[in-house]
Amino acid sequence: MSPLISQGYLPGAIGRIVTLHGTYYHRQAGFGAFFEAKVARELAEFMGRFDEHRDGLWLLAKERIAEGAIVIDGLNAAAQGAHLRWFIVADPLQGQGFGNTLLAAAMGFCRARRYDRVYLWTFAGLDAARHLYEKWGFQLSEQRQGRQWGTEVQEQRFEWRLS
């Protein structure tokens, strides 16, 4: 069965998104328990205040199991821009266009809500992700050494503005 993109929560999705992030970023950057706990805490907080008129959650699901995700956190969209978060695709499904499809859903939501700015934080070295962000019109707006994920990396903020 092919994976499908669905909007909204599926049972087990929160834990699965945390698992996907924990395993992927441990392998890519050596992130550990601090990072995984941060993802779990912040994702749980987001889901506790989720408002479908302001926020979006899209899952790449195979047999109702999340194999990818993307979130738009619109809580501070008016003042700071909408925050694109927790964007991930499971390793076996990478390179097949699912990331682009998830990003298209999220950006369509932002356009429909007339969010004039969307931003995300990532770090240097994730070249495939950066290529995808730039393809969608995101531009690097800030870069600095930092430890927001528990390990020192070259943090990067990308921003998209509605034209």
N, C-alpha and C positions, 0 to 999 in steps of 0.2 A: 504494500500500500504506500502510495506517495504521500509525503508530508503536505499539509495544508496550512495556510495562514488563517488564523481566526482572531477575532477581536474579543478581548475580555478574558476574564479569569477562567481557568480550568482547574479542577482539584489536583493538588500536587504541584502546581506551577511554581509557587513561591520557592519551595524547597529545591525544585529542579533548576530554576534560574540560579540559585545560590550555588548548587553543585556544579553547573556548567562553568560559572565564573571561577569558582575555587580551583577546579582542576585545570582549566585553560590557563589562567594567569599564574598559577604555580609553575607550570611548565614553561611559559613564555618569559616570566620575569622573576621567578622565585618568590612570588607573593605567598604568604602563609595565613596563619589563623587570624591575625589582625585584619587582613583584607577580607577574608571570608565572613568574619563576624560583622564587619562594617557593611558588606553587601546585604547580609541577612537582616541586620538591624534597620538599615535605611529602606530596604525594600518592604519590610513589614510595616514600618511607619507610613510609607507611601500608600500601601494597600489599605491601611486603616483609615486614611483620609481621602481615598480615591473618589473623585467626582467625574462621572462620565461626560459632563459638559465641558470640563476643563482639562481632564487628564486622559491619556490613552495607553492601552496595553494591547500589544499584538503578540501572538505566539505562533511559532512554527511548530505544529503538532503532528506527530505520527502515532496513530492509534491512541489518540487522546493523551499522549505524553509529550510534554514540552521539549523540543529539540532546538529551540531558538526563541529569542524574545527581543523586543524593543519597547521602550516606555517613553512617553512624553509626560513630563511633570509640568503642569501649567500653573502651579500654585503662585509663582511670582512672575508670570509671563508679562504682565503689564510693566513692571518695574525693571526686571532683569532679563527678560526673554524666557521662552519655554526651555526646559532642560531636557535634553535627550539623554536617556540613561539606560543602563543594563542591556545594551545591544550585544547580542551574542548568537552565534550559530554553532551547533555541535560539530566537532571535527569531521565526522563522516559526511556531513552535508555541506561543508564549505566548498566554495568554488563552483556552485551549481546555480547561482543567481538568487538564492533565498535571502541573502543579506540585502540585496538590492530591492527585492520585493517587500521585505519588512520596512526598509527605509522609505520606500515609496508610500506605504500605508501611513507611516508616522508623519511624513512631510505633507501628504494630502490632508491629514487631520489638522496640521498646523495652518495650512492655507485656508481650510474651511473655517477655522476659528479666527482667522485674520491675525494670527500671531506674527508680528513684524520682525521678530528675532528668535532664533533658536540657537542654543549653544550646547556644547558637550566638552567634557574633559577626557583626555586620553594621555598616552605617553609615546615618546619617540620609539621607533622600532617596529610599530605595528603597521607595516607598509601597505598591506592589502586593505586594511580598514581606512587608512588615510586616503588611499586612492579612491575608495568608494565615497568618503565624505567630500573630497574635492570634486568628484564627478557630479555630486548633487549641489555644488555651489558653496560648500563650507570653506571658509578661509581661516588659516592660522592667525589668531589674534593675540595670543600670549604664549610665552614659553619660559619655563623656569625649572630649576632643580627643586624637587619637593618630595615629601614623604606622606602625602595624604592617603596613600594606600598601604602604608606601613613599611615600604622599601623605597629607598631613594632612587628616583627615576627623573628623566627630563619630561616634566609634565607639560602638556599642550592643551590649550583651549582653542577650540574651533567654533566659529560663529557663522551663521547663515542669516541673511537679511532679506525680507520680502522686497522684491523690486517693484 
